[in-house]
Amino acid sequence: MSVTFSIEALSTGVFTAACYASGESIEAFRVDGYEAAKAALVAHKAECSECECYGCYINAVLDVEGGEVNVANANARHLGVVLGFDFGDELCGSADPSVLLGHVLPAMAFGREPVAAHETKIPGRATFIDCGFDADDYLARLADLCVEAERLGRKVVWS
């Protein structure tokens, strides 16, 4: 499981679907409105046996794309401790970018040693491997995300 930090995005009212019949993703259609997208999907599946068999799904086109920071759940909790910021029990929520950046910048100023990788063995049952955690990369990427969200006048969201 993971947590993705991103900039709050709004639907543009445009919908697309990707078709993989050629072995790569191509846009099967691009239409305005969800009802039109459902009709276009039915029509596409009638013509494309790959999508009829394996599926083809409608996606909303958002006004903000990219700029995501993806973190494993355990590392998101570590990041919350480093930042002194509560991401919530469910690890989902939102914050004003200037508030979050107010936690990120001081955390970046204090260098820290990465948490080393280690494993935990439960004899006869399982071995759990924690790959470690280096906050510096995540902090830099979160800072960039906050600056861009602030520029756009949007919140930073995570889930």
Phi and psi in radians as a Rosetta constraint file:
Dihedral C 1 N 2 CA 2 C 2 CIRCULARHARMONIC -2.568 0.35
Dihedral N 2 CA 2 C 2 N 3 CIRCULARHARMONIC 2.925 0.35
Dihedral C 2 N 3 CA 3 C 3 CIRCULARHARMONIC -2.071 0.35
Dihedral N 3 CA 3 C 3 N 4 CIRCULARHARMONIC 2.306 0.35
Dihedral C 3 N 4 CA 4 C 4 CIRCULARHARMONIC -1.966 0.35
Dihedral N 4 CA 4 C 4 N 5 CIRCULARHARMONIC 2.148 0.35
Dihedral C 4 N 5 CA 5 C 5 CIRCULARHARMONIC -1.651 0.35
Dihedral N 5 CA 5 C 5 N 6 CIRCULARHARMONIC 2.316 0.35
Dihedral C 5 N 6 CA 6 C 6 CIRCULARHARMONIC -2.652 0.35
Dihedral N 6 CA 6 C 6 N 7 CIRCULARHARMONIC 3.068 0.35
Dihedral C 6 N 7 CA 7 C 7 CIRCULARHARMONIC -1.554 0.35
Dihedral N 7 CA 7 C 7 N 8 CIRCULARHARMONIC 2.358 0.35
Dihedral C 7 N 8 CA 8 C 8 CIRCULARHARMONIC -0.902 0.35
Dihedral N 8 CA 8 C 8 N 9 CIRCULARHARMONIC 2.209 0.35
Dihedral C 8 N 9 CA 9 C 9 CIRCULARHARMONIC -2.115 0.35
Dihedral N 9 CA 9 C 9 N 10 CIRCULARHARMONIC 2.614 0.35
Dihedral C 9 N 10 CA 10 C 10 CIRCULARHARMONIC -2.069 0.35
Dihedral N 10 CA 10 C 10 N 11 CIRCULARHARMONIC 2.585 0.35
Dihedral C 10 N 11 CA 11 C 11 CIRCULARHARMONIC -1.218 0.35
Dihedral N 11 CA 11 C 11 N 12 CIRCULARHARMONIC 2.489 0.35
Dihedral C 11 N 12 CA 12 C 12 CIRCULARHARMONIC -1.596 0.35
Dihedral N 12 CA 12 C 12 N 13 CIRCULARHARMONIC -0.136 0.35
Dihedral C 12 N 13 CA 13 C 13 CIRCULARHARMONIC 1.551 0.35
Dihedral N 13 CA 13 C 13 N 14 CIRCULARHARMONIC -0.038 0.35
Dihedral C 13 N 14 CA 14 C 14 CIRCULARHARMONIC -1.764 0.35
Dihedral N 14 CA 14 C 14 N 15 CIRCULARHARMONIC 2.481 0.35
Dihedral C 14 N 15 CA 15 C 15 CIRCULARHARMONIC -2.274 0.35
Dihedral N 15 CA 15 C 15 N 16 CIRCULARHARMONIC 2.556 0.35
Dihedral C 15 N 16 CA 16 C 16 CIRCULARHARMONIC -2.329 0.35
Dihedral N 16 CA 16 C 16 N 17 CIRCULARHARMONIC 3.004 0.35
Dihedral C 16 N 17 CA 17 C 17 CIRCULARHARMONIC -2.530 0.35
Dihedral N 17 CA 17 C 17 N 18 CIRCULARHARMONIC 2.524 0.35
Dihedral C 17 N 18 CA 18 C 18 CIRCULARHARMONIC -1.757 0.35
Dihedral N 18 CA 18 C 18 N 19 CIRCULARHARMONIC 2.380 0.35
Dihedral C 18 N 19 CA 19 C 19 CIRCULARHARMONIC -1.954 0.35
Dihedral N 19 CA 19 C 19 N 20 CIRCULARHARMONIC 2.340 0.35
Dihedral C 19 N 20 CA 20 C 20 CIRCULARHARMONIC -1.945 0.35
Dihedral N 20 CA 20 C 20 N 21 CIRCULARHARMONIC 0.261 0.35
Dihedral C 20 N 21 CA 21 C 21 CIRCULARHARMONIC -1.043 0.35
Dihedral N 21 CA 21 C 21 N 22 CIRCULARHARMONIC -0.539 0.35
Dihedral C 21 N 22 CA 22 C 22 CIRCULARHARMONIC -1.497 0.35
Dihedral N 22 CA 22 C 22 N 23 CIRCULARHARMONIC 0.027 0.35
Dihedral C 22 N 23 CA 23 C 23 CIRCULARHARMONIC 1.638 0.35
Dihedral N 23 CA 23 C 23 N 24 CIRCULARHARMONIC -0.152 0.35
Dihedral C 23 N 24 CA 24 C 24 CIRCULARHARMONIC -2.413 0.35
Dihedral N 24 CA 24 C 24 N 25 CIRCULARHARMONIC 2.837 0.35
Dihedral C 24 N 25 CA 25 C 25 CIRCULARHARMONIC -1.339 0.35
Dihedral N 25 CA 25 C 25 N 26 CIRCULARHARMONIC 2.113 0.35
Dihedral C 25 N 26 CA 26 C 26 CIRCULARHARMONIC -2.193 0.35
Dihedral N 26 CA 26 C 26 N 27 CIRCULARHARMONIC 2.645 0.35
Dihedral C 26 N 27 CA 27 C 27 CIRCULARHARMONIC -1.300 0.35
Dihedral N 27 CA 27 C 27 N 28 CIRCULARHARMONIC 2.061 0.35
Dihedral C 27 N 28 CA 28 C 28 CIRCULARHARMONIC -1.337 0.35
Dihedral N 28 CA 28 C 28 N 29 CIRCULARHARMONIC -0.641 0.35
Dihedral C 28 N 29 CA 29 C 29 CIRCULARHARMONIC -2.855 0.35
Dihedral N 29 CA 29 C 29 N 30 CIRCULARHARMONIC 2.842 0.35
Dihedral C 29 N 30 CA 30 C 30 CIRCULARHARMONIC -2.502 0.35
Dihedral N 30 CA 30 C 30 N 31 CIRCULARHARMONIC 2.024 0.35
Dihedral C 30 N 31 CA 31 C 31 CIRCULARHARMONIC -2.385 0.35
Dihedral N 31 CA 31 C 31 N 32 CIRCULARHARMONIC 2.808 0.35
Dihedral C 31 N 32 CA 32 C 32 CIRCULARHARMONIC -1.585 0.35
Dihedral N 32 CA 32 C 32 N 33 CIRCULARHARMONIC 2.223 0.35
Dihedral C 32 N 33 CA 33 C 33 CIRCULARHARMONIC 1.625 0.35
Dihedral N 33 CA 33 C 33 N 34 CIRCULARHARMONIC 2.489 0.35
Dihedral C 33 N 34 CA 34 C 34 CIRCULARHARMONIC -1.205 0.35
Dihedral N 34 CA 34 C 34 N 35 CIRCULARHARMONIC -0.681 0.35
Dihedral C 34 N 35 CA 35 C 35 CIRCULARHARMONIC -1.081 0.35
Dihedral N 35 CA 35 C 35 N 36 CIRCULARHARMONIC -0.727 0.35
Dihedral C 35 N 36 CA 36 C 36 CIRCULARHARMONIC -1.123 0.35
Dihedral N 36 CA 36 C 36 N 37 CIRCULARHARMONIC -0.632 0.35
Dihedral C 36 N 37 CA 37 C 37 CIRCULARHARMONIC -1.159 0.35
Dihedral N 37 CA 37 C 37 N 38 CIRCULARHARMONIC -0.712 0.35
Dihedral C 37 N 38 CA 38 C 38 CIRCULARHARMONIC -1.088 0.35
Dihedral N 38 CA 38 C 38 N 39 CIRCULARHARMONIC -0.738 0.35
Dihedral C 38 N 39 CA 39 C 39 CIRCULARHARMONIC -1.141 0.35
Dihedral N 39 CA 39 C 39 N 40 CIRCULARHARMONIC -0.743 0.35
Dihedral C 39 N 40 CA 40 C 40 CIRCULARHARMONIC -1.123 0.35
Dihedral N 40 CA 40 C 40 N 41 CIRCULARHARMONIC -0.602 0.35
Dihedral C 40 N 41 CA 41 C 41 CIRCULARHARMONIC -1.161 0.35
Dihedral N 41 CA 41 C 41 N 42 CIRCULARHARMONIC -0.764 0.35
Dihedral C 41 N 42 CA 42 C 42 CIRCULARHARMONIC -1.063 0.35
Dihedral N 42 CA 42 C 42 N 43 CIRCULARHARMONIC -0.784 0.35
Dihedral C 42 N 43 CA 43 C 43 CIRCULARHARMONIC -1.115 0.35
Dihedral N 43 CA 43 C 43 N 44 CIRCULARHARMONIC -0.730 0.35
Dihedral C 43 N 44 CA 44 C 44 CIRCULARHARMONIC -1.133 0.35
Dihedral N 44 CA 44 C 44 N 45 CIRCULARHARMONIC -0.775 0.35
Dihedral C 44 N 45 CA 45 C 45 CIRCULARHARMONIC -1.130 0.35
Dihedral N 45 CA 45 C 45 N 46 CIRCULARHARMONIC -0.499 0.35
Dihedral C 45 N 46 CA 46 C 46 CIRCULARHARMONIC -1.186 0.35
Dihedral N 46 CA 46 C 46 N 47 CIRCULARHARMONIC -0.474 0.35
Dihedral C 46 N 47 CA 47 C 47 CIRCULARHARMONIC -1.695 0.35
Dihedral N 47 CA 47 C 47 N 48 CIRCULARHARMONIC -0.368 0.35
Dihedral C 47 N 48 CA 48 C 48 CIRCULARHARMONIC -2.071 0.35
Dihedral N 48 CA 48 C 48 N 49 CIRCULARHARMONIC 1.887 0.35
Dihedral C 48 N 49 CA 49 C 49 CIRCULARHARMONIC -1.175 0.35
Dihedral N 49 CA 49 C 49 N 50 CIRCULARHARMONIC -0.561 0.35
Dihedral C 49 N 50 CA 50 C 50 CIRCULARHARMONIC -1.075 0.35
Dihedral N 50 CA 50 C 50 N 51 CIRCULARHARMONIC -0.846 0.35
Dihedral C 50 N 51 CA 51 C 51 CIRCULARHARMONIC -1.233 0.35
Dihedral N 51 CA 51 C 51 N 52 CIRCULARHARMONIC -0.575 0.35
Dihedral C 51 N 52 CA 52 C 52 CIRCULARHARMONIC -1.140 0.35
Dihedral N 52 CA 52 C 52 N 53 CIRCULARHARMONIC -0.695 0.35
Dihedral C 52 N 53 CA 53 C 53 CIRCULARHARMONIC -1.374 0.35
Dihedral N 53 CA 53 C 53 N 54 CIRCULARHARMONIC -0.855 0.35
Dihedral C 53 N 54 CA 54 C 54 CIRCULARHARMONIC -1.748 0.35
Dihedral N 54 CA 54 C 54 N 55 CIRCULARHARMONIC -0.224 0.35
Dihedral C 54 N 55 CA 55 C 55 CIRCULARHARMONIC 1.825 0.35
Dihedral N 55 CA 55 C 55 N 56 CIRCULARHARMONIC 2.640 0.35
Dihedral C 55 N 56 CA 56 C 56 CIRCULARHARMONIC -2.635 0.35
Dihedral N 56 CA 56 C 56 N 57 CIRCULARHARMONIC 2.300 0.35
Dihedral C 56 N 57 CA 57 C 57 CIRCULARHARMONIC -2.203 0.35
Dihedral N 57 CA 57 C 57 N 58 CIRCULARHARMONIC 2.555 0.35
Dihedral C 57 N 58 CA 58 C 58 CIRCULARHARMONIC -1.391 0.35
Dihedral N 58 CA 58 C 58 N 59 CIRCULARHARMONIC 2.377 0.35
Dihedral C 58 N 59 CA 59 C 59 CIRCULARHARMONIC -2.199 0.35
Dihedral N 59 CA 59 C 59 N 60 CIRCULARHARMONIC 2.371 0.35
Dihedral C 59 N 60 CA 60 C 60 CIRCULARHARMONIC -1.348 0.35
Dihedral N 60 CA 60 C 60 N 61 CIRCULARHARMONIC 2.412 0.35
Dihedral C 60 N 61 CA 61 C 61 CIRCULARHARMONIC -1.498 0.35
Dihedral N 61 CA 61 C 61 N 62 CIRCULARHARMONIC 2.099 0.35
Dihedral C 61 N 62 CA 62 C 62 CIRCULARHARMONIC -1.688 0.35
Dihedral N 62 CA 62 C 62 N 63 CIRCULARHARMONIC 2.758 0.35
Dihedral C 62 N 63 CA 63 C 63 CIRCULARHARMONIC -1.387 0.35
Dihedral N 63 CA 63 C 63 N 64 CIRCULARHARMONIC -0.234 0.35
Dihedral C 63 N 64 CA 64 C 64 CIRCULARHARMONIC -2.303 0.35
Dihedral N 64 CA 64 C 64 N 65 CIRCULARHARMONIC 2.196 0.35
Dihedral C 64 N 65 CA 65 C 65 CIRCULARHARMONIC -2.294 0.35
Dihedral N 65 CA 65 C 65 N 66 CIRCULARHARMONIC 2.676 0.35
Dihedral C 65 N 66 CA 66 C 66 CIRCULARHARMONIC 1.379 0.35
Dihedral N 66 CA 66 C 66 N 67 CIRCULARHARMONIC -2.989 0.35
Dihedral C 66 N 67 CA 67 C 67 CIRCULARHARMONIC 1.216 0.35
Dihedral N 67 CA 67 C 67 N 68 CIRCULARHARMONIC 0.507 0.35
Dihedral C 67 N 68 CA 68 C 68 CIRCULARHARMONIC -1.584 0.35
Dihedral N 68 CA 68 C 68 N 69 CIRCULARHARMONIC 2.645 0.35
Dihedral C 68 N 69 CA 69 C 69 CIRCULARHARMONIC -2.136 0.35
Dihedral N 69 CA 69 C 69 N 70 CIRCULARHARMONIC 1.987 0.35
Dihedral C 69 N 70 CA 70 C 70 CIRCULARHARMONIC -1.806 0.35
Dihedral N 70 CA 70 C 70 N 71 CIRCULARHARMONIC 2.285 0.35
Dihedral C 70 N 71 CA 71 C 71 CIRCULARHARMONIC -2.363 0.35
Dihedral N 71 CA 71 C 71 N 72 CIRCULARHARMONIC 2.397 0.35
Dihedral C 71 N 72 CA 72 C 72 CIRCULARHARMONIC -1.039 0.35
Dihedral N 72 CA 72 C 72 N 73 CIRCULARHARMONIC 2.603 0.35
Dihedral C 72 N 73 CA 73 C 73 CIRCULARHARMONIC -0.899 0.35
Dihedral N 73 CA 73 C 73 N 74 CIRCULARHARMONIC -0.842 0.35
Dihedral C 73 N 74 CA 74 C 74 CIRCULARHARMONIC -1.072 0.35
Dihedral N 74 CA 74 C 74 N 75 CIRCULARHARMONIC -0.711 0.35
Dihedral C 74 N 75 CA 75 C 75 CIRCULARHARMONIC -1.218 0.35
Dihedral N 75 CA 75 C 75 N 76 CIRCULARHARMONIC -0.541 0.35
Dihedral C 75 N 76 CA 76 C 76 CIRCULARHARMONIC -1.125 0.35
Dihedral N 76 CA 76 C 76 N 77 CIRCULARHARMONIC -0.667 0.35
Dihedral C 76 N 77 CA 77 C 77 CIRCULARHARMONIC -1.169 0.35
Dihedral N 77 CA 77 C 77 N 78 CIRCULARHARMONIC -0.721 0.35
Dihedral C 77 N 78 CA 78 C 78 CIRCULARHARMONIC -1.032 0.35
Dihedral N 78 CA 78 C 78 N 79 CIRCULARHARMONIC -0.775 0.35
Dihedral C 78 N 79 CA 79 C 79 CIRCULARHARMONIC -1.065 0.35
Dihedral N 79 CA 79 C 79 N 80 CIRCULARHARMONIC -0.712 0.35
Dihedral C 79 N 80 CA 80 C 80 CIRCULARHARMONIC -1.033 0.35
Dihedral N 80 CA 80 C 80 N 81 CIRCULARHARMONIC -0.696 0.35
Dihedral C 80 N 81 CA 81 C 81 CIRCULARHARMONIC -1.169 0.35
Dihedral N 81 CA 81 C 81 N 82 CIRCULARHARMONIC -0.798 0.35
Dihedral C 81 N 82 CA 82 C 82 CIRCULARHARMONIC -1.042 0.35
Dihedral N 82 CA 82 C 82 N 83 CIRCULARHARMONIC -0.694 0.35
Dihedral C 82 N 83 CA 83 C 83 CIRCULARHARMONIC -1.442 0.35
Dihedral N 83 CA 83 C 83 N 84 CIRCULARHARMONIC -0.294 0.35
Dihedral C 83 N 84 CA 84 C 84 CIRCULARHARMONIC 1.142 0.35
Dihedral N 84 CA 84 C 84 N 85 CIRCULARHARMONIC 0.637 0.35
Dihedral C 84 N 85 CA 85 C 85 CIRCULARHARMONIC -2.237 0.35
Dihedral N 85 CA 85 C 85 N 86 CIRCULARHARMONIC 2.335 0.35
Dihedral C 85 N 86 CA 86 C 86 CIRCULARHARMONIC -1.595 0.35
Dihedral N 86 CA 86 C 86 N 87 CIRCULARHARMONIC 1.951 0.35
Dihedral C 86 N 87 CA 87 C 87 CIRCULARHARMONIC -1.470 0.35
Dihedral N 87 CA 87 C 87 N 88 CIRCULARHARMONIC 0.038 0.35
Dihedral C 87 N 88 CA 88 C 88 CIRCULARHARMONIC 1.557 0.35
Dihedral N 88 CA 88 C 88 N 89 CIRCULARHARMONIC 2.747 0.35
Dihedral C 88 N 89 CA 89 C 89 CIRCULARHARMONIC -1.084 0.35
Dihedral N 89 CA 89 C 89 N 90 CIRCULARHARMONIC -0.611 0.35
Dihedral C 89 N 90 CA 90 C 90 CIRCULARHARMONIC -1.568 0.35
Dihedral N 90 CA 90 C 90 N 91 CIRCULARHARMONIC -0.007 0.35
Dihedral C 90 N 91 CA 91 C 91 CIRCULARHARMONIC 0.963 0.35
Dihedral N 91 CA 91 C 91 N 92 CIRCULARHARMONIC 0.717 0.35
Dihedral C 91 N 92 CA 92 C 92 CIRCULARHARMONIC -2.497 0.35
Dihedral N 92 CA 92 C 92 N 93 CIRCULARHARMONIC 2.537 0.35
Dihedral C 92 N 93 CA 93 C 93 CIRCULARHARMONIC 2.879 0.35
Dihedral N 93 CA 93 C 93 N 94 CIRCULARHARMONIC -2.835 0.35
Dihedral C 93 N 94 CA 94 C 94 CIRCULARHARMONIC -2.654 0.35
Dihedral N 94 CA 94 C 94 N 95 CIRCULARHARMONIC 2.819 0.35
Dihedral C 94 N 95 CA 95 C 95 CIRCULARHARMONIC -2.670 0.35
Dihedral N 95 CA 95 C 95 N 96 CIRCULARHARMONIC 2.670 0.35
Dihedral C 95 N 96 CA 96 C 96 CIRCULARHARMONIC -1.112 0.35
Dihedral N 96 CA 96 C 96 N 97 CIRCULARHARMONIC 2.324 0.35
Dihedral C 96 N 97 CA 97 C 97 CIRCULARHARMONIC -1.053 0.35
Dihedral N 97 CA 97 C 97 N 98 CIRCULARHARMONIC -0.571 0.35
Dihedral C 97 N 98 CA 98 C 98 CIRCULARHARMONIC -1.209 0.35
Dihedral N 98 CA 98 C 98 N 99 CIRCULARHARMONIC -0.560 0.35
Dihedral C 98 N 99 CA 99 C 99 CIRCULARHARMONIC -1.193 0.35
Dihedral N 99 CA 99 C 99 N 100 CIRCULARHARMONIC -0.838 0.35
Dihedral C 99 N 100 CA 100 C 100 CIRCULARHARMONIC -1.126 0.35
Dihedral N 100 CA 100 C 100 N 101 CIRCULARHARMONIC -0.721 0.35
Dihedral C 100 N 101 CA 101 C 101 CIRCULARHARMONIC -1.102 0.35
Dihedral N 101 CA 101 C 101 N 102 CIRCULARHARMONIC -0.542 0.35
Dihedral C 101 N 102 CA 102 C 102 CIRCULARHARMONIC -1.128 0.35
Dihedral N 102 CA 102 C 102 N 103 CIRCULARHARMONIC -0.336 0.35
Dihedral C 102 N 103 CA 103 C 103 CIRCULARHARMONIC -1.645 0.35
Dihedral N 103 CA 103 C 103 N 104 CIRCULARHARMONIC -0.605 0.35
Dihedral C 103 N 104 CA 104 C 104 CIRCULARHARMONIC -1.217 0.35
Dihedral N 104 CA 104 C 104 N 105 CIRCULARHARMONIC -0.831 0.35
Dihedral C 104 N 105 CA 105 C 105 CIRCULARHARMONIC -1.072 0.35
Dihedral N 105 CA 105 C 105 N 106 CIRCULARHARMONIC -0.794 0.35
Dihedral C 105 N 106 CA 106 C 106 CIRCULARHARMONIC -1.112 0.35
Dihedral N 106 CA 106 C 106 N 107 CIRCULARHARMONIC -0.622 0.35
Dihedral C 106 N 107 CA 107 C 107 CIRCULARHARMONIC -1.142 0.35
Dihedral N 107 CA 107 C 107 N 108 CIRCULARHARMONIC -0.599 0.35
Dihedral C 107 N 108 CA 108 C 108 CIRCULARHARMONIC -1.201 0.35
Dihedral N 108 CA 108 C 108 N 109 CIRCULARHARMONIC -0.511 0.35
Dihedral C 108 N 109 CA 109 C 109 CIRCULARHARMONIC -1.229 0.35
Dihedral N 109 CA 109 C 109 N 110 CIRCULARHARMONIC -0.434 0.35
Dihedral C 109 N 110 CA 110 C 110 CIRCULARHARMONIC -1.741 0.35
Dihedral N 110 CA 110 C 110 N 111 CIRCULARHARMONIC 1.906 0.35
Dihedral C 110 N 111 CA 111 C 111 CIRCULARHARMONIC -1.179 0.35
Dihedral N 111 CA 111 C 111 N 112 CIRCULARHARMONIC 2.594 0.35
Dihedral C 111 N 112 CA 112 C 112 CIRCULARHARMONIC -2.536 0.35
Dihedral N 112 CA 112 C 112 N 113 CIRCULARHARMONIC 2.698 0.35
Dihedral C 112 N 113 CA 113 C 113 CIRCULARHARMONIC -1.355 0.35
Dihedral N 113 CA 113 C 113 N 114 CIRCULARHARMONIC 2.431 0.35
Dihedral C 113 N 114 CA 114 C 114 CIRCULARHARMONIC -1.109 0.35
Dihedral N 114 CA 114 C 114 N 115 CIRCULARHARMONIC 2.600 0.35
Dihedral C 114 N 115 CA 115 C 115 CIRCULARHARMONIC -1.304 0.35
Dihedral N 115 CA 115 C 115 N 116 CIRCULARHARMONIC 2.167 0.35
Dihedral C 115 N 116 CA 116 C 116 CIRCULARHARMONIC -1.271 0.35
Dihedral N 116 CA 116 C 116 N 117 CIRCULARHARMONIC 2.667 0.35
Dihedral C 116 N 117 CA 117 C 117 CIRCULARHARMONIC -1.175 0.35
Dihedral N 117 CA 117 C 117 N 118 CIRCULARHARMONIC 2.524 0.35
Dihedral C 117 N 118 CA 118 C 118 CIRCULARHARMONIC -2.708 0.35
Dihedral N 118 CA 118 C 118 N 119 CIRCULARHARMONIC 2.873 0.35
Dihedral C 118 N 119 CA 119 C 119 CIRCULARHARMONIC -2.212 0.35
Dihedral N 119 CA 119 C 119 N 120 CIRCULARHARMONIC 2.649 0.35
Dihedral C 119 N 120 CA 120 C 120 CIRCULARHARMONIC -2.128 0.35
Dihedral N 120 CA 120 C 120 N 121 CIRCULARHARMONIC 2.171 0.35
Dihedral C 120 N 121 CA 121 C 121 CIRCULARHARMONIC -1.879 0.35
Dihedral N 121 CA 121 C 121 N 122 CIRCULARHARMONIC 2.339 0.35
Dihedral C 121 N 122 CA 122 C 122 CIRCULARHARMONIC -1.925 0.35
Dihedral N 122 CA 122 C 122 N 123 CIRCULARHARMONIC 1.810 0.35
Dihedral C 122 N 123 CA 123 C 123 CIRCULARHARMONIC -0.873 0.35
Dihedral N 123 CA 123 C 123 N 124 CIRCULARHARMONIC 2.255 0.35
Dihedral C 123 N 124 CA 124 C 124 CIRCULARHARMONIC 1.327 0.35
Dihedral N 124 CA 124 C 124 N 125 CIRCULARHARMONIC 0.035 0.35
Dihedral C 124 N 125 CA 125 C 125 CIRCULARHARMONIC -2.208 0.35
Dihedral N 125 CA 125 C 125 N 126 CIRCULARHARMONIC -1.116 0.35
Dihedral C 125 N 126 CA 126 C 126 CIRCULARHARMONIC -2.766 0.35
Dihedral N 126 CA 126 C 126 N 127 CIRCULARHARMONIC 2.800 0.35
Dihedral C 126 N 127 CA 127 C 127 CIRCULARHARMONIC -2.155 0.35
Dihedral N 127 CA 127 C 127 N 128 CIRCULARHARMONIC 2.163 0.35
Dihedral C 127 N 128 CA 128 C 128 CIRCULARHARMONIC -1.816 0.35
Dihedral N 128 CA 128 C 128 N 129 CIRCULARHARMONIC 2.267 0.35
Dihedral C 128 N 129 CA 129 C 129 CIRCULARHARMONIC -1.984 0.35
Dihedral N 129 CA 129 C 129 N 130 CIRCULARHARMONIC 2.090 0.35
Dihedral C 129 N 130 CA 130 C 130 CIRCULARHARMONIC -1.696 0.35
Dihedral N 130 CA 130 C 130 N 131 CIRCULARHARMONIC 2.050 0.35
Dihedral C 130 N 131 CA 131 C 131 CIRCULARHARMONIC -1.372 0.35
Dihedral N 131 CA 131 C 131 N 132 CIRCULARHARMONIC 0.050 0.35
Dihedral C 131 N 132 CA 132 C 132 CIRCULARHARMONIC 1.583 0.35
Dihedral N 132 CA 132 C 132 N 133 CIRCULARHARMONIC 3.132 0.35
Dihedral C 132 N 133 CA 133 C 133 CIRCULARHARMONIC -2.727 0.35
Dihedral N 133 CA 133 C 133 N 134 CIRCULARHARMONIC 2.189 0.35
Dihedral C 133 N 134 CA 134 C 134 CIRCULARHARMONIC -2.081 0.35
Dihedral N 134 CA 134 C 134 N 135 CIRCULARHARMONIC 1.817 0.35
Dihedral C 134 N 135 CA 135 C 135 CIRCULARHARMONIC -1.172 0.35
Dihedral N 135 CA 135 C 135 N 136 CIRCULARHARMONIC -0.465 0.35
Dihedral C 135 N 136 CA 136 C 136 CIRCULARHARMONIC -1.003 0.35
Dihedral N 136 CA 136 C 136 N 137 CIRCULARHARMONIC -0.779 0.35
Dihedral C 136 N 137 CA 137 C 137 CIRCULARHARMONIC -1.104 0.35
Dihedral N 137 CA 137 C 137 N 138 CIRCULARHARMONIC -0.804 0.35
Dihedral C 137 N 138 CA 138 C 138 CIRCULARHARMONIC -1.103 0.35
Dihedral N 138 CA 138 C 138 N 139 CIRCULARHARMONIC -0.711 0.35
Dihedral C 138 N 139 CA 139 C 139 CIRCULARHARMONIC -1.096 0.35
Dihedral N 139 CA 139 C 139 N 140 CIRCULARHARMONIC -0.762 0.35
Dihedral C 139 N 140 CA 140 C 140 CIRCULARHARMONIC -1.100 0.35
Dihedral N 140 CA 140 C 140 N 141 CIRCULARHARMONIC -0.753 0.35
Dihedral C 140 N 141 CA 141 C 141 CIRCULARHARMONIC -1.199 0.35
Dihedral N 141 CA 141 C 141 N 142 CIRCULARHARMONIC -0.653 0.35
Dihedral C 141 N 142 CA 142 C 142 CIRCULARHARMONIC -1.147 0.35
Dihedral N 142 CA 142 C 142 N 143 CIRCULARHARMONIC -0.668 0.35
Dihedral C 142 N 143 CA 143 C 143 CIRCULARHARMONIC -1.069 0.35
Dihedral N 143 CA 143 C 143 N 144 CIRCULARHARMONIC -0.802 0.35
Dihedral C 143 N 144 CA 144 C 144 CIRCULARHARMONIC -1.058 0.35
Dihedral N 144 CA 144 C 144 N 145 CIRCULARHARMONIC -0.735 0.35
Dihedral C 144 N 145 CA 145 C 145 CIRCULARHARMONIC -1.089 0.35
Dihedral N 145 CA 145 C 145 N 146 CIRCULARHARMONIC -0.759 0.35
Dihedral C 145 N 146 CA 146 C 146 CIRCULARHARMONIC -1.109 0.35
Dihedral N 146 CA 146 C 146 N 147 CIRCULARHARMONIC -0.738 0.35
Dihedral C 146 N 147 CA 147 C 147 CIRCULARHARMONIC -1.094 0.35
Dihedral N 147 CA 147 C 147 N 148 CIRCULARHARMONIC -0.771 0.35
Dihedral C 147 N 148 CA 148 C 148 CIRCULARHARMONIC -1.178 0.35
Dihedral N 148 CA 148 C 148 N 149 CIRCULARHARMONIC -0.705 0.35
Dihedral C 148 N 149 CA 149 C 149 CIRCULARHARMONIC -1.098 0.35
Dihedral N 149 CA 149 C 149 N 150 CIRCULARHARMONIC -0.712 0.35
Dihedral C 149 N 150 CA 150 C 150 CIRCULARHARMONIC -1.099 0.35
Dihedral N 150 CA 150 C 150 N 151 CIRCULARHARMONIC -0.743 0.35
Dihedral C 150 N 151 CA 151 C 151 CIRCULARHARMONIC -1.065 0.35
Dihedral N 151 CA 151 C 151 N 152 CIRCULARHARMONIC -0.661 0.35
Dihedral C 151 N 152 CA 152 C 152 CIRCULARHARMONIC -1.478 0.35
Dihedral N 152 CA 152 C 152 N 153 CIRCULARHARMONIC -0.164 0.35
Dihedral C 152 N 153 CA 153 C 153 CIRCULARHARMONIC 1.266 0.35
Dihedral N 153 CA 153 C 153 N 154 CIRCULARHARMONIC 0.563 0.35
Dihedral C 153 N 154 CA 154 C 154 CIRCULARHARMONIC -2.072 0.35
Dihedral N 154 CA 154 C 154 N 155 CIRCULARHARMONIC 2.831 0.35
Dihedral C 154 N 155 CA 155 C 155 CIRCULARHARMONIC -1.439 0.35
Dihedral N 155 CA 155 C 155 N 156 CIRCULARHARMONIC 2.840 0.35
Dihedral C 155 N 156 CA 156 C 156 CIRCULARHARMONIC -1.671 0.35
Dihedral N 156 CA 156 C 156 N 157 CIRCULARHARMONIC 2.275 0.35
Dihedral C 156 N 157 CA 157 C 157 CIRCULARHARMONIC -2.069 0.35
Dihedral N 157 CA 157 C 157 N 158 CIRCULARHARMONIC 2.681 0.35
Dihedral C 157 N 158 CA 158 C 158 CIRCULARHARMONIC -2.532 0.35
Dihedral N 158 CA 158 C 158 N 159 CIRCULARHARMONIC 2.545 0.35
